[in-house]
Amino acid sequence: MSKIEVKKLHTFLGHTDSIYTLHALDDSRFISAGGDGMVVMWDLKSPDEGEVIVKIPCSIYALTFDEKEGFLYVGQNNQGVHKIDLKAKKEVKSINLGEHQIFTIEIFNNNIWAGLSNGEVLILSKDLEILGRKKLAKDRIRNIDRYDKDIAIACSDNVIRIVEEESLDVQFELRGHKNSVFASKFHPSGKYLISAGRDAHFKVWDTQAEYTLRESIAAHLYTINDVIFRSDGRYFVTASMDKAIKLWDAHNFKLLKVLDKHRHAGHGNSVNKLLWMNYRDLLVTCSDDRSISVWEIKFAE
């Protein structure tokens, strides 16, 4: 095993409730949001107090950023989607989607994809007009990811559904998890998909062999909330309700490093979201403990 050095560089504080989501704005700046409804901007080049962009009345589980036009799209718990002008720090439009939680929002080909707690996927224009919708699951849509024309939908009915981008027709149903699937992420090359969730396992699906299950790894003690690959595809990280962050080899799926409170002054509660930033290749994590941690990871490469 190659030697890996880990150093916790910063702890960002200011949120007054659990932090559920992170999203990069550029190489060094990112947004956080969570149970307190605050949307906060941070800059790794200036690791001091964050800047509150806007305050939403309810919890926020998901947001995304349109780099081309500079707007944030924020999913408000039990209300809908808000379009935020980042520079003006104000809401410019919103759409009420009913009493549904929004767990994931992504931008694919200039459209907004939102996953709802009733098992629906909605496609919205950037002006928040509904372009399409389809009920794909019996329970919550937890995560949406894309590679080429394939969209992976992680669902709380224990299934990952691979749908075709244009028609939303289901191409494959991936069954193997014993409980809710919280994340399904494509390797940067598209050669496989990793899924993870409440059963504390991650599973590896071969995209080139009709999504055949290749690996099933007991990775954590409790729910895996998120998975993220480094941009070069050599490593990936899992975040769990067991408070641990684990670093894995993306070739052989071997565990390389555990970042936790005891060994590395890690989080004191569930780790909810991961962000691997371009700036200095830093890893950013957030937690129910209301903090954001910034990690420097050095590989002997």
C-alpha positions, 0 to 999 in steps of 0.5 A: 500500500502506498503511503498517504499523508492526510492533514486537516487544514481548516474547519469552517463554522457558521451554520446553525444546523446540519449541513447537507450539501456542497457544490463547487463554484470554481476552482477554489470557491464553493457553496454549502447549505443545510438545515438552517436554510442558509446558502453560504459561500466559502473560498479556500484561498481565504479560509475565514468567515463565509459569506451568506448569499441568501436565507431560505425558510426551510431546510436545503438538501440539494443545490446546483450552480450554472457556471455559464449564467451565474445562477444557483438553483436551490431545492427547498424542503417541501416547497420547490426550486429557487433561482438565485442570482449569485452576484446580486444575492437575491432570488429571481424566480421560484417554482412551487413543486408541492409538499415534496422534499428535493434531494438532488438537483443537477444540470444536464444539457442546459436543463435542471433535473430534480429528484423528488421524495415521491419518486418523480424526476422533473426536468425544468428549463433554466427559467423553471418551467416544467419540460417533463416529469416521470415517476420512476420509483415508489419512494425518494429519488436520492441522487442523479448522475450522468455519463454520456446518454445514461442517467443513473437514478439512485432510489429509496426503493433499493434500486438504481435505475439507468434511464435514457436522457431524452426519453427517460425510458428505463434501460436497466434496473440494478438490484442488489442493495438491501435498503435505500440507495443514497448515491450512484456515481459514474467513474470519470471514464464511464467504465463502471458505476458505484452505488452506496446507501443505507446498507453500508455497502458500496457496489460496483456495476460494469457499465460495459457489460449491461451493468453487471454487478462486479463487486460488493464491499462492506465499507462502513458501519452505517449508511453511506451518504455520498461517494465522490471520485477524484477527477483523474479517476484513480481514487474515490471517497465515501462518507458515512453516518458512522462519522468516518470518511474513507479513501479507496483505490478506484482500480482494485477497490481496496481501502487506503485510509480512514479519516475519523475523529479519533485519528485525524480530528474528523467530524463528530456526527454523520458526514453528509457530503463530499467535494473534491476541489481543483484548488490544491486537490483539496477534499471538502466534507460537511456534517451533522456537526454543523462544520465543514472540514478541508483536507489535504491528501498527499499520495505517494504517486 
